[in-house]
Amino acid sequence: MLKYSKVFGLIVFVFLFAMCNQKSKNESKETILKGSLDVTVDETVKPIVDDQVAVFEGTYYGAKIAVKPKSEVELINDLLNQKAKVVVTARNLNADELKRFEKSKINPRVTPFAVDAIALISNKSNNDTLIALKSVIDFMQGKKDTGIKGLVFDNPNSSTVRYMKELAKVKDIPATDAFSFKTNDEVIKFVSENDGMIGIVGVNWLYQPSPNMNETISKINVLSVKGLNDDKYYSPTQTDIALNKYPLARDLFIINCQGYNGLGMGLASFMAGEIGQRIVLKSGLMPVKTPSRKLNIRTQILKDKE
């Protein structure tokens, strides 16, 4: 019996040694520019992350990054429970979340890389393309004389729902005349088919729609919004976001909890760097740093040779 115990113990030791050795090899293979990485992404901003990853992988052929979209609640839970190491969010970590990481001796690296916006949309048949944010808040607070027939949200656990609930100071979305789906595309489709509904989506899905959504988006209006302390209406455009005029703008972050100099650090540096910021600018969102532009100034205009 003792002989079998020794043999079993030896097998376990060899197995554990092999696993640790394999883990060590995997970590040694990963650098800031090569290796494989899962990035969990807030579903409302997935298009801009897809663009960043595509260019990053096209530049650094040894990097393989899988983008996994989830709701904000799921994403933060995965990060806190260490099921996800690198995430893209529409908010920074709060004090309680940072304390949990501190207890686990983890120092999250938070990198802002863009300014996004929440867009309010309506059916194309609605000729009124203006809406007061107060009307939306009143509706969420249960006041029915707002002129809004219904609100349409994406996933109840999404960042857009959390943002609007905090703005309206309510714990839940209205029990009646409020609809929720799983994705932003579903919200857009529902609004395009139902007059009088106001959809709430990440503007990135409107600027960078998938090919099968182009026709659907042509059937909706992106509304201009009057803020709570303003008398003018502003749209979720780069100009109005840059001037801090649009009232539903929000910052985007990539949070890295890998704990070593891995691919997460490389991706974050890329997204916040020159090329990554140009990708943000081209997407219709606002970069956190304006990409540089080089101008060649000539003192003489050369004439074409005759």
Salt bridges, closest charged atoms under 4 A:
ASP38 OD2 - LYS68 NZ 3.17
ASP50 OD2 - LYS46 NZ 2.69
GLU72 OE1 - ARG91 NE 3.73
GLU72 OE2 - ARG162 NH2 2.80
ASP78 OD2 - LYS70 NZ 2.50
GLU97 OE2 - ARG91 NH2 2.75
ASP116 OD2 - ARG250 NH2 2.94
ASP138 OD2 - LYS134 NZ 2.90
ASP138 OD1 - LYS143 NZ 3.63
GLU166 OE1 - ARG162 NH1 3.51
ASP177 OD2 - LYS144 NZ 3.95
GLU193 OE2 - LYS189 NZ 2.83
GLU274 OE2 - ARG278 NH2 3.01
